Amino acid sequence: MGVMLSVENLDVYYDSIHAIKNISFEVNEGEIVTLIGANGAGKTTTLHAISGLVKPKNGEINFCSNNLCNTVAHKIIRLGLAQVPEGRRIFAKMTVQENLEMGAYIRNDNDKIVDDFERVFERLPRLKERRRQMAGTLSGGEQQMLAIGRALMCNPKMLLLDEPSMGLSPLLVNEIFSIIQDVNKSGVTILLVEQNAKKALEIANRAYVLETGSIAMSGDADELANNKKVQSAYLGG
Amino acid sequence: MGFFSQIVNGLGLGSIYALIALGYSMVYGIVQLINFAHGDIIMVGAYVVYVILVIMNLPIWLAVLGSIIFCGIAGVLIQRIAYQRLLNHDAPRISLLITAIGVSIFLQNLFQLLFGSDAKSMPKMFSFNSLKFGTLEITSSTTLNIVVSILMMAGLQLMVSKMKIGKAMRATSEDAGAAKLMGINPNTTIAFTFGVGSALASVGAILYCNTYPQIKPIMGGLLGLKAFVAAVLGGIGSIPGAMLGGYLLGVSESLTNAYISSSLTDAVVFGILIIVLIVKPTGLLGKNVREKV
């Protein structure tokens, strides 16, 4: 079980605002690691740095011994690192099927893609019923499932999820989180960024707590869930 | 001439507007840029036909093919040289717009330098018997314009709905950031869009030369502007919208010419644009997509 993703001494600026201050963390193969923190703590910025959407000022990001800082955004998925972005960002004016096809954009093995469609539909049966529907007409929960299904279509080694619980009812949050666990069990390493710290700590192996751009605490998810400071700040006492 | 033949003539002219409008619409859909140089691509396409057909005296099919390929490549080159850096560095939209106007001025002057500013006359390219339905007579150029424009739109619609690159174009135009996460290279997709749009403009140019056999370096100005009006009228970013806008514009021009006054044609065209934009700001087939939270 080696290190799959490592972030070392990362600094990100938005003009003069120091959004990420010298953070380091790592994700090992097979793990679910969660990055929790309040609004504006720098969670999404960290993910954007990993996926190449913002350029870090200092630091190194390595994924399976590839330096991500030198890789353009649209090539990162080719390394096996897929992302479920914040706010889902599905293609609303395309059908469910077409959204999934876009997820498999980098692949050319058409017969295997067909098998993967079936696998995704098996895991997310509601998408199958709606495969010809415009993605914009799906409910919030279904859109989140589609965003996850779309990311799985490239057969990633690792999945980055940004706030998958956002805007969903508690029941749907449970459903989404059990899908994430399920995906992890099938061999996909997961980095989960969440405001819903309680749920995230329930399914994660390890966790990092981000506060105003720095890592305030880290450790086993169970330990953090029982930590008084974490409980009062993120778990509602 | 009867009312119906005026309508049919209008559709013939509108077909040319429609083909050019498609290029405006596709480019706007993907990079939100009003590519003012698009009109001048029509002129480039027409001159390529002139060079191959008249100066080099080669067969028509070669002129048609040469013009389409040349314009497609020119479109890609213009995007690569003039716009790509601006787009990749998130330059303000106004810089892009000014660059587009710059490209337009460059092309007009380049062709004036190469061929002189006087008009050149073109030979008749395609002629076959006009169609007759009772008293209604449709000229060969009108028939050709309508048939070709419909075929082109069907082909384009097929490309964006069935082909991988077409779907990538739609994905990029909807959310370029998310498309990048899927591994779609935005530069390739955008360059491809410019290429296809310019190739369609060249088809428009060929039909235009066949209908009005005279070309000059500034011919792209008003023609491009009207096609742009057609794209906005139909709902910019929408392929069927661009076609509808083109036909509507052609028919209203033709009817104004016949029943009001040919000196008022442009006034009527822009008048219609103003009214449509007041009533439906997104154009006839344009949609205001609201985001779901």
Boltz contact constraints between the chains, C-beta under 6 A:
constraints:
  - contact:
      token1: [A, 73]
      token2: [B, 180]
      max_distance: 6.0
  - contact:
      token1: [A, 74]
      token2: [B, 180]
      max_distance: 6.0
  - contact:
      token1: [A, 74]
      token2: [B, 183]
      max_distance: 6.0
  - contact:
      token1: [A, 74]
      token2: [B, 185]
      max_distance: 6.0
  - contact:
      token1: [A, 77]
      token2: [B, 183]
      max_distance: 6.0
  - contact:
      token1: [A, 78]
      token2: [B, 183]
      max_distance: 6.0
  - contact:
      token1: [A, 83]
      token2: [B, 181]
      max_distance: 6.0
  - contact:
      token1: [A, 89]
      token2: [B, 175]
      max_distance: 6.0
  - contact:
      token1: [A, 89]
      token2: [B, 178]
      max_distance: 6.0
  - contact:
      token1: [A, 91]
      token2: [B, 171]
      max_distance: 6.0
  - contact:
      token1: [A, 91]
      token2: [B, 174]
      max_distance: 6.0
  - contact:
      token1: [A, 93]
      token2: [B, 174]
      max_distance: 6.0
  - contact:
      token1: [A, 98]
      token2: [B, 167]
      max_distance: 6.0
  - contact:
      token1: [A, 102]
      token2: [B, 171]
      max_distance: 6.0
  - contact:
      token1: [A, 102]
      token2: [B, 182]
      max_distance: 6.0
  - contact:
      token1: [A, 105]
      token2: [B, 182]
      max_distance: 6.0
  - contact:
      token1: [A, 105]
      token2: [B, 183]
      max_distance: 6.0
  - contact:
      token1: [A, 105]
      token2: [B, 184]
      max_distance: 6.0
  - contact:
      token1: [A, 106]
      token2: [B, 183]
      max_distance: 6.0
  - contact:
      token1: [A, 167]
      token2: [B, 293]
      max_distance: 6.0
